[in-house]
Amino acid sequence: MKTVLTQCRRIVVKVGSSLVTNQGAGLDIGALGNWARQIAALNAGGYEVVLVSSGAIAEGMQRLGWSARPTSVHDLQAAAAVGQMGLVQAYESCFRKHDMHAAQVLLTHADLANRERYLNARTTLTTLLSLRVIPIINENDTVVTDEIKFGDNDTLGALVANLIEADALIILTDQIGLYTADPRKDPNATLVGEALAGDAQLESMAGGAGSAIGRGGMITKILAAKRAARSGAHTVIASGHERDVLLRLLQGEAIGTLLIATTLTLAARKQWLADHLQVAGKLVLDGGAIKALRSGGKSLLPVGVKSVSGEFERGEVVACVGEDGSDIARGLINYNAEEARLIAQHASHEIEALLGYGGDEEIIHRDNLVLL
């Protein structure tokens, strides 16, 4: 555990409702302050932390004076809308004590399924991190329906880890970790200290998707770890009641269950770009651009693009080829087809004059490009 986690620098932390609410009496400000203190310490140490936090509906219920969780979707959405105000306000107050700001980011599945919105969300989060602002992420419960909702914040945490290419996903819960069986029923059950994410046996240990123990509980965390591993993120499932759990985990202390991703982040992203997305268009590059990509590890600038073919939107995958048609690279483009044609063969400082607004200097950033 020590070797794996001490090398992680970009972290997604997910905290559940049981940790952030005071048994139905609204938000536990002491608990939120505890997360803020630890995250501020990590930030000062050079870590980048995104917080996925539940608790909006519970806070909304408290503010509205509701003693029982409603079953109506509209009532739940209303509670979430009211509760989000309190949740973000509370986090902002806690982080301000450490001279830091928090930012509210609400996501739906559609935001990440759509390429342009995916890229916008990724850019927003990475920009916030560069500004030392802590993104507080939750599902946008005020607008989601059964067809588009993530379903649980464990899954949302994994999707965010994939989105920002995090090194680790830390899921904090009221359980110590994953056991080989339900410890309430099997006295021989033991804590799983370390395993490979995606191991089929883990789902069986968690009770399976259709079991009473698994429904909405540990099984969602195991499946989230499996999803996070696709982009190379390791997952830890641990008790949020452990003292300084985030600080101790990233110092290498063995707490809870570590589920190791067997694919490196870079390799996973290259596979994703190269093999799993269809090409929406094509850029023909000149010799200078090809050399810069292959030898210098540079981003692709518009000046090196000789021509553009196809119709595509910002954030879609395009092929980069040589003048002889040979495959050079694939990447997520920062401009739509019409814009790309306008700025092709022009220097980056000319983009604003050509388009009427200042866009990205790169037509494809090196982080979103893979050589073939």
Secondary structure as UniProt FT lines:
FT   HELIX           2..5
FT   TURN            6..7
FT   STRAND          10..15
FT   HELIX           17..20
FT   TURN            23..24
FT   HELIX           29..44
FT   TURN            45..46
FT   STRAND          48..53
FT   HELIX           56..64
FT   HELIX           73..96
FT   TURN            97..99
FT   STRAND          101..107
FT   HELIX           109..113
FT   HELIX           115..130
FT   TURN            131..132
FT   STRAND          133..139
FT   TURN            141..143
FT   TURN            146..148
FT   HELIX           153..164
FT   STRAND          168..173
FT   TURN            183..185
FT   TURN            187..188
FT   STRAND          194..196
FT   TURN            197..198
FT   HELIX           200..205
FT   TURN            206..207
FT   TURN            209..210
FT   TURN            212..217
FT   HELIX           218..229
FT   TURN            230..232
FT   STRAND          234..239
FT   TURN            240..241
FT   TURN            243..244
FT   HELIX           245..250
FT   TURN            251..252
FT   STRAND          257..260
FT   HELIX           265..275
FT   STRAND          281..285
FT   HELIX           287..296
FT   HELIX           302..304
FT   STRAND          305..310
FT   TURN            314..315
FT   STRAND          317..321
FT   TURN            323..324
FT   STRAND          327..332
FT   HELIX           337..343
FT   TURN            344..345
FT   HELIX           348..350
FT   HELIX           351..355
FT   HELIX           366..368
FT   STRAND          369..371
//
